[in-house]
Amino acid sequence: MRAPDDTEIKAGQTLLSVEGVSLSFGGVKAIRNVSFDIKKGEIRAIIGPNGAGKTSMLNQITFKGVKRKKMRPHDAATGGIARTFQNVALFKSMTTLDNIMAGRTLRMNKNLFWQLLRFGPAEREEIEHRRKVEEIIDFLEIQHIRRVPVGRLPYGLQKRVELGRALAMEPELLLLDEPMAGMNLEEKEDMCRYVIDVNNHYGTTIALIEHDMGVVMDLANRVVVLDYGQKIADGTPDEVKANKAVIDAYLGVAH
């Protein structure tokens, strides 16, 4: 849901904040009293080991001034948050075009009756949504696979289609959950370019959850680093790279 007065958050202001969050899984404390914020318009990276609760932590947030103990998927989507997943979550038998169209569902205003008729207002609405989807397909340079079932596509292109579906929601905040996981070097370079382009072209705020330090340092405006459930650094990439705790935990003392 939107904030009660639908407050407009300006560039540089806090869009999302995590305040003193702690998480336990099976009695093990994965996150301990972690706090940080995400400013509108930035690429904000969150680094931590796999299974450390980085994604779950973002379910307990203050978003656009509204505090939530539990951010359910539907609330997140209607409130302006879209996400991609570490493991691709697409409709494998559907085409690229149809998968990205699925991201427009929340933007469709005509009721089921009109959609079944595919006539009049519903037809005009669908044409407009398809136009926006085609713009995204052009933006991501995937015109050649628009009619291909995504289950037939290589992994890197599936990840790009999933990014397109998230963009189709026109989110204020895009949560990318390890978008480079499982990619080869060329695929990583392509995805990095598109992440930067999304931020520049659409002005979308991006929360990047990653454990690839090289990728994060190239992309992010600010980085928060977790180690053994605690925040050990928070700042610009240069500040984080110079932090002794980060060097010891992630880069190795030899660096």
LINFEN-V474958 format. One record per pair of residues at least 4 apart in sequence whose C-alpha atoms are under 8 Angstrom apart, sorted by the first residue. I is the first residue (numbers start at 1). J is the second residue. D is the distance in Angstrom with one decimal. If there is no record, write none. Layout:
# LINFEN-V474958
i->{I | I}
j->{J | J}
d->{D | D}
This chain:
# LINFEN-V474958
i->{1 | 1 | 1 | 1 | 2 | 2 | 2 | 2 | 2 | 3 | 3 | 3 | 3 | 7 | 9 | 9 | 9 | 9 | 9 | 10 | 11 | 11 | 11 | 12 | 12 | 12 | 12 | 13 | 13 | 14 | 14 | 14 | 14 | 14 | 15 | 15 | 15 | 15 | 15 | 15 | 15 | 16 | 16 | 16 | 16 | 16 | 16 | 16 | 16 | 17 | 17 | 17 | 17 | 17 | 17 | 17 | 18 | 18 | 18 | 18 | 18 | 18 | 18 | 18 | 18 | 19 | 19 | 19 | 19 | 19 | 19 | 20 | 20 | 20 | 20 | 21 | 21 | 21 | 21 | 21 | 21 | 21 | 22 | 22 | 22 | 22 | 22 | 22 | 22 | 23 | 23 | 23 | 23 | 23 | 23 | 24 | 24 | 24 | 24 | 25 | 25 | 29 | 30 | 30 | 30 | 30 | 31 | 31 | 31 | 31 | 31 | 31 | 32 | 32 | 33 | 34 | 34 | 35 | 36 | 36 | 38 | 38 | 38 | 39 | 39 | 40 | 40 | 41 | 41 | 41 | 41 | 41 | 42 | 42 | 42 | 42 | 42 | 42 | 42 | 43 | 43 | 43 | 43 | 43 | 43 | 43 | 43 | 43 | 44 | 44 | 44 | 44 | 44 | 44 | 44 | 44 | 45 | 45 | 45 | 45 | 45 | 45 | 45 | 45 | 45 | 45 | 46 | 46 | 46 | 46 | 46 | 46 | 46 | 46 | 46 | 47 | 47 | 47 | 47 | 47 | 47 | 47 | 47 | 47 | 48 | 48 | 48 | 48 | 48 | 48 | 48 | 49 | 49 | 49 | 50 | 52 | 52 | 53 | 54 | 54 | 55 | 55 | 55 | 56 | 57 | 58 | 59 | 59 | 59 | 59 | 59 | 60 | 60 | 60 | 60 | 60 | 61 | 61 | 61 | 61 | 61 | 62 | 62 | 62 | 63 | 63 | 71 | 71 | 72 | 73 | 74 | 75 | 76 | 76 | 76 | 77 | 77 | 77 | 77 | 77 | 78 | 80 | 80 | 80 | 80 | 80 | 81 | 81 | 81 | 81 | 81 | 82 | 82 | 82 | 82 | 82 | 82 | 82 | 83 | 83 | 83 | 83 | 83 | 84 | 84 | 84 | 84 | 84 | 84 | 84 | 84 | 84 | 85 | 85 | 85 | 85 | 85 | 86 | 86 | 86 | 86 | 88 | 88 | 88 | 89 | 90 | 90 | 90 | 90 | 91 | 91 | 91 | 92 | 92 | 92 | 92 | 93 | 93 | 93 | 94 | 94 | 94 | 94 | 94 | 94 | 95 | 95 | 95 | 95 | 95 | 95 | 96 | 96 | 96 | 96 | 96 | 96 | 96 | 96 | 97 | 97 | 97 | 97 | 97 | 97 | 98 | 99 | 99 | 99 | 99 | 100 | 100 | 100 | 100 | 100 | 100 | 100 | 100 | 101 | 101 | 101 | 101 | 101 | 101 | 102 | 103 | 103 | 103 | 103 | 103 | 104 | 104 | 104 | 104 | 104 | 106 | 107 | 108 | 110 | 110 | 110 | 110 | 110 | 111 | 112 | 113 | 114 | 114 | 114 | 114 | 114 | 115 | 115 | 115 | 117 | 118 | 118 | 119 | 119 | 120 | 121 | 122 | 123 | 124 | 125 | 126 | 127 | 128 | 129 | 130 | 131 | 132 | 132 | 133 | 133 | 134 | 135 | 136 | 136 | 136 | 136 | 137 | 137 | 137 | 137 | 137 | 138 | 138 | 140 | 140 | 140 | 142 | 148 | 148 | 149 | 150 | 150 | 151 | 153 | 153 | 154 | 155 | 155 | 156 | 156 | 156 | 157 | 158 | 159 | 159 | 160 | 160 | 161 | 162 | 163 | 164 | 165 | 166 | 166 | 166 | 167 | 171 | 172 | 172 | 173 | 173 | 173 | 173 | 174 | 174 | 174 | 174 | 175 | 175 | 175 | 175 | 176 | 176 | 176 | 176 | 177 | 177 | 177 | 178 | 178 | 178 | 178 | 179 | 179 | 179 | 180 | 180 | 180 | 180 | 183 | 183 | 184 | 185 | 186 | 187 | 188 | 189 | 190 | 191 | 192 | 192 | 192 | 193 | 194 | 195 | 195 | 196 | 196 | 197 | 197 | 198 | 198 | 198 | 199 | 199 | 199 | 199 | 200 | 208 | 208 | 210 | 211 | 212 | 213 | 213 | 214 | 215 | 216 | 216 | 216 | 217 | 220 | 220 | 221 | 221 | 222 | 222 | 222 | 222 | 223 | 223 | 223 | 223 | 223 | 223 | 224 | 224 | 224 | 224 | 224 | 225 | 225 | 225 | 225 | 225 | 226 | 226 | 226 | 226 | 227 | 227 | 227 | 232 | 232 | 233 | 233 | 233 | 233 | 234 | 235 | 235 | 236 | 237 | 238 | 239 | 240 | 241 | 241 | 242 | 242 | 243 | 244 | 245 | 246 | 246 | 247 | 247 | 247 | 247 | 248 | 248 | 251}
j->{75 | 76 | 78 | 79 | 6 | 64 | 78 | 79 | 80 | 7 | 64 | 65 | 66 | 64 | 13 | 14 | 15 | 40 | 64 | 40 | 39 | 40 | 41 | 39 | 40 | 41 | 42 | 39 | 40 | 37 | 38 | 39 | 40 | 64 | 37 | 38 | 39 | 40 | 63 | 64 | 65 | 37 | 38 | 39 | 61 | 62 | 63 | 64 | 65 | 35 | 36 | 37 | 38 | 61 | 62 | 63 | 34 | 35 | 36 | 37 | 57 | 58 | 60 | 61 | 62 | 33 | 34 | 35 | 36 | 61 | 62 | 32 | 33 | 34 | 35 | 31 | 32 | 33 | 34 | 35 | 57 | 60 | 29 | 30 | 31 | 32 | 33 | 34 | 57 | 29 | 30 | 31 | 32 | 53 | 57 | 28 | 29 | 30 | 31 | 29 | 30 | 229 | 52 | 53 | 228 | 229 | 52 | 53 | 57 | 228 | 229 | 230 | 229 | 230 | 230 | 230 | 231 | 231 | 224 | 234 | 42 | 44 | 207 | 44 | 205 | 204 | 205 | 199 | 203 | 204 | 205 | 206 | 199 | 204 | 205 | 206 | 220 | 221 | 222 | 199 | 205 | 206 | 207 | 208 | 219 | 220 | 221 | 222 | 206 | 207 | 208 | 220 | 221 | 222 | 223 | 224 | 207 | 208 | 209 | 210 | 216 | 220 | 221 | 222 | 223 | 224 | 54 | 207 | 208 | 209 | 210 | 223 | 224 | 225 | 226 | 209 | 210 | 211 | 212 | 213 | 223 | 224 | 225 | 226 | 52 | 54 | 210 | 211 | 225 | 226 | 227 | 211 | 226 | 227 | 211 | 228 | 229 | 57 | 58 | 209 | 59 | 177 | 209 | 60 | 61 | 71 | 68 | 69 | 70 | 71 | 72 | 67 | 68 | 69 | 70 | 71 | 67 | 68 | 69 | 70 | 71 | 66 | 67 | 68 | 67 | 68 | 75 | 76 | 76 | 77 | 78 | 79 | 80 | 81 | 82 | 81 | 82 | 106 | 169 | 171 | 106 | 169 | 170 | 171 | 172 | 173 | 171 | 172 | 173 | 174 | 175 | 166 | 167 | 169 | 171 | 173 | 174 | 175 | 166 | 174 | 175 | 176 | 177 | 88 | 89 | 162 | 163 | 166 | 175 | 176 | 177 | 179 | 89 | 176 | 177 | 178 | 179 | 177 | 178 | 179 | 181 | 158 | 159 | 162 | 162 | 99 | 150 | 158 | 162 | 99 | 150 | 151 | 149 | 150 | 151 | 152 | 149 | 150 | 151 | 98 | 99 | 148 | 149 | 150 | 151 | 99 | 146 | 147 | 148 | 149 | 150 | 100 | 145 | 146 | 147 | 148 | 149 | 150 | 161 | 101 | 133 | 134 | 137 | 146 | 147 | 102 | 103 | 161 | 162 | 165 | 104 | 133 | 161 | 162 | 164 | 165 | 166 | 168 | 105 | 129 | 130 | 133 | 165 | 168 | 165 | 165 | 166 | 167 | 168 | 169 | 108 | 129 | 165 | 168 | 169 | 169 | 169 | 125 | 114 | 115 | 121 | 122 | 125 | 115 | 116 | 117 | 118 | 119 | 120 | 121 | 122 | 119 | 122 | 123 | 122 | 122 | 123 | 123 | 124 | 124 | 125 | 126 | 127 | 128 | 129 | 130 | 131 | 132 | 133 | 134 | 135 | 136 | 168 | 137 | 168 | 138 | 139 | 140 | 164 | 167 | 168 | 141 | 142 | 143 | 146 | 164 | 142 | 143 | 160 | 164 | 194 | 146 | 152 | 153 | 153 | 158 | 161 | 158 | 157 | 158 | 158 | 159 | 183 | 160 | 183 | 187 | 161 | 162 | 163 | 179 | 164 | 191 | 165 | 166 | 167 | 168 | 169 | 170 | 171 | 174 | 171 | 204 | 204 | 205 | 204 | 205 | 206 | 207 | 204 | 205 | 206 | 207 | 206 | 207 | 208 | 209 | 206 | 207 | 208 | 209 | 208 | 209 | 210 | 208 | 209 | 210 | 211 | 191 | 209 | 210 | 187 | 188 | 191 | 210 | 187 | 188 | 188 | 189 | 190 | 191 | 192 | 193 | 194 | 195 | 196 | 215 | 219 | 197 | 198 | 199 | 219 | 200 | 219 | 201 | 202 | 202 | 203 | 204 | 203 | 204 | 205 | 206 | 204 | 216 | 220 | 216 | 216 | 216 | 217 | 250 | 218 | 219 | 220 | 223 | 237 | 237 | 236 | 237 | 236 | 237 | 234 | 235 | 236 | 237 | 233 | 234 | 235 | 236 | 237 | 240 | 231 | 232 | 233 | 234 | 235 | 231 | 232 | 233 | 234 | 246 | 230 | 231 | 232 | 233 | 231 | 232 | 249 | 245 | 246 | 240 | 243 | 245 | 246 | 240 | 239 | 240 | 240 | 241 | 242 | 243 | 246 | 246 | 247 | 246 | 247 | 247 | 248 | 249 | 250 | 251 | 251 | 252 | 253 | 255 | 252 | 253 | 255}
d->{5.6 | 7.3 | 5.7 | 4.4 | 5.7 | 7.7 | 7.6 | 5.0 | 7.8 | 6.4 | 6.1 | 6.7 | 6.0 | 7.3 | 6.3 | 7.5 | 6.6 | 7.0 | 7.0 | 6.6 | 7.2 | 4.8 | 5.5 | 5.2 | 5.3 | 6.7 | 7.7 | 5.3 | 5.7 | 6.5 | 5.8 | 4.4 | 6.1 | 7.6 | 7.6 | 5.8 | 5.3 | 5.3 | 5.9 | 5.2 | 7.7 | 5.7 | 5.2 | 7.0 | 6.8 | 5.6 | 4.5 | 6.2 | 7.8 | 7.4 | 5.9 | 4.1 | 6.2 | 5.8 | 5.1 | 6.6 | 7.2 | 5.0 | 5.3 | 6.0 | 7.8 | 7.1 | 6.9 | 5.0 | 6.5 | 7.7 | 6.6 | 4.5 | 6.7 | 7.1 | 7.9 | 7.7 | 4.2 | 4.8 | 5.0 | 7.0 | 6.6 | 4.9 | 5.1 | 6.6 | 6.8 | 7.2 | 7.5 | 7.5 | 4.8 | 4.4 | 5.0 | 6.7 | 7.8 | 6.0 | 5.6 | 4.8 | 6.6 | 7.3 | 7.3 | 5.2 | 4.2 | 5.3 | 6.9 | 6.5 | 6.6 | 7.0 | 5.4 | 6.1 | 7.1 | 4.9 | 7.0 | 6.6 | 7.8 | 7.7 | 4.0 | 6.2 | 5.4 | 5.5 | 7.2 | 6.5 | 6.1 | 7.9 | 7.5 | 8.0 | 7.4 | 6.3 | 7.6 | 8.0 | 7.6 | 8.0 | 5.5 | 7.1 | 5.8 | 5.9 | 4.5 | 7.5 | 7.5 | 7.9 | 5.3 | 6.4 | 7.7 | 6.2 | 7.9 | 7.3 | 6.1 | 4.7 | 6.0 | 7.0 | 7.1 | 4.9 | 5.4 | 7.0 | 6.1 | 4.9 | 6.0 | 5.6 | 6.1 | 5.2 | 5.9 | 7.9 | 5.8 | 4.5 | 5.8 | 7.1 | 6.4 | 5.8 | 7.9 | 6.3 | 4.7 | 6.3 | 7.4 | 7.4 | 6.1 | 4.9 | 6.3 | 5.9 | 5.0 | 6.0 | 7.6 | 6.2 | 5.3 | 5.2 | 7.9 | 7.6 | 7.3 | 6.3 | 4.8 | 6.0 | 6.6 | 7.0 | 7.1 | 5.7 | 6.1 | 4.9 | 6.1 | 6.2 | 7.8 | 7.3 | 7.5 | 7.8 | 6.7 | 6.0 | 7.1 | 7.2 | 7.4 | 7.3 | 7.5 | 7.8 | 7.9 | 7.9 | 7.7 | 7.2 | 5.3 | 4.6 | 7.4 | 8.0 | 5.7 | 4.8 | 5.3 | 6.4 | 6.0 | 5.5 | 6.8 | 7.8 | 7.5 | 5.2 | 4.0 | 5.9 | 6.5 | 7.8 | 6.4 | 6.2 | 6.2 | 6.2 | 6.2 | 5.8 | 6.3 | 5.1 | 7.2 | 5.1 | 5.8 | 8.0 | 7.8 | 7.9 | 7.1 | 7.9 | 7.5 | 4.7 | 5.2 | 6.4 | 5.3 | 6.1 | 4.9 | 5.9 | 7.3 | 5.5 | 7.6 | 6.8 | 5.7 | 6.5 | 5.0 | 6.2 | 6.0 | 5.5 | 4.4 | 5.7 | 7.3 | 7.6 | 7.8 | 6.4 | 6.4 | 6.7 | 6.5 | 5.2 | 5.9 | 7.3 | 6.6 | 6.8 | 5.1 | 7.2 | 7.2 | 5.2 | 5.2 | 6.2 | 6.6 | 7.1 | 6.5 | 7.2 | 7.4 | 6.9 | 7.5 | 7.9 | 6.7 | 6.5 | 7.3 | 7.9 | 6.3 | 5.1 | 4.3 | 7.9 | 5.4 | 6.6 | 6.1 | 6.0 | 6.3 | 7.9 | 5.0 | 6.4 | 7.9 | 6.1 | 6.5 | 5.2 | 4.9 | 3.9 | 5.6 | 6.3 | 6.5 | 4.9 | 6.1 | 6.1 | 6.2 | 5.8 | 6.4 | 6.1 | 7.3 | 7.9 | 7.9 | 5.1 | 6.3 | 6.2 | 7.1 | 7.6 | 7.9 | 6.4 | 7.4 | 6.5 | 7.0 | 7.6 | 5.9 | 4.1 | 7.8 | 6.4 | 7.3 | 7.5 | 7.0 | 6.3 | 7.1 | 7.2 | 6.9 | 4.9 | 6.2 | 7.6 | 5.0 | 5.3 | 6.7 | 6.8 | 8.0 | 5.6 | 5.6 | 7.3 | 7.3 | 7.3 | 6.1 | 6.7 | 7.4 | 5.9 | 7.8 | 6.4 | 6.0 | 6.4 | 6.1 | 6.8 | 7.9 | 7.3 | 5.4 | 7.6 | 5.5 | 7.6 | 7.7 | 5.6 | 5.0 | 4.9 | 7.8 | 6.3 | 6.1 | 6.1 | 6.2 | 6.4 | 6.3 | 6.0 | 6.2 | 6.5 | 6.3 | 6.1 | 6.4 | 6.5 | 7.5 | 6.3 | 6.5 | 6.2 | 6.1 | 6.1 | 6.3 | 7.5 | 7.3 | 6.0 | 5.4 | 5.9 | 7.4 | 7.1 | 6.4 | 6.1 | 7.2 | 7.3 | 7.2 | 6.5 | 7.2 | 7.7 | 7.4 | 6.3 | 8.0 | 8.0 | 6.2 | 6.1 | 6.4 | 6.4 | 7.5 | 6.5 | 6.4 | 5.7 | 6.2 | 6.2 | 6.3 | 7.3 | 6.3 | 7.4 | 6.3 | 6.4 | 6.2 | 6.2 | 7.1 | 7.5 | 7.5 | 7.5 | 6.6 | 7.0 | 5.7 | 6.1 | 6.2 | 4.8 | 5.7 | 7.2 | 6.8 | 6.2 | 4.8 | 6.2 | 6.0 | 4.8 | 6.2 | 7.6 | 7.2 | 6.2 | 5.0 | 6.1 | 6.4 | 5.0 | 6.9 | 7.1 | 5.4 | 4.8 | 7.5 | 7.7 | 8.0 | 7.6 | 7.9 | 5.7 | 7.2 | 7.9 | 5.6 | 5.9 | 6.2 | 6.2 | 6.3 | 6.2 | 6.1 | 6.3 | 6.4 | 6.2 | 6.4 | 7.5 | 7.1 | 6.1 | 6.0 | 6.4 | 8.0 | 6.2 | 7.0 | 5.6 | 7.9 | 5.5 | 6.9 | 6.4 | 4.8 | 4.9 | 6.5 | 7.1 | 7.6 | 7.9 | 8.0 | 7.0 | 7.9 | 6.4 | 6.1 | 7.9 | 6.4 | 6.3 | 5.7 | 7.7 | 8.0 | 5.3 | 7.8 | 7.0 | 6.0 | 7.0 | 7.3 | 5.2 | 4.4 | 6.1 | 7.8 | 5.6 | 5.5 | 6.0 | 6.2 | 7.0 | 7.1 | 7.9 | 5.7 | 4.3 | 6.6 | 5.8 | 5.8 | 5.2 | 6.3 | 7.5 | 5.3 | 4.5 | 5.8 | 7.4 | 6.5 | 6.5 | 7.2 | 6.5 | 7.0 | 6.2 | 7.1 | 7.6 | 7.0 | 6.6 | 5.7 | 5.9 | 6.1 | 6.0 | 6.3 | 6.3 | 6.8 | 6.8 | 6.8 | 7.7 | 7.2 | 6.3 | 6.1 | 6.1 | 5.6 | 6.8 | 4.5 | 5.4 | 6.0 | 7.0 | 5.0 | 5.2 | 6.4}
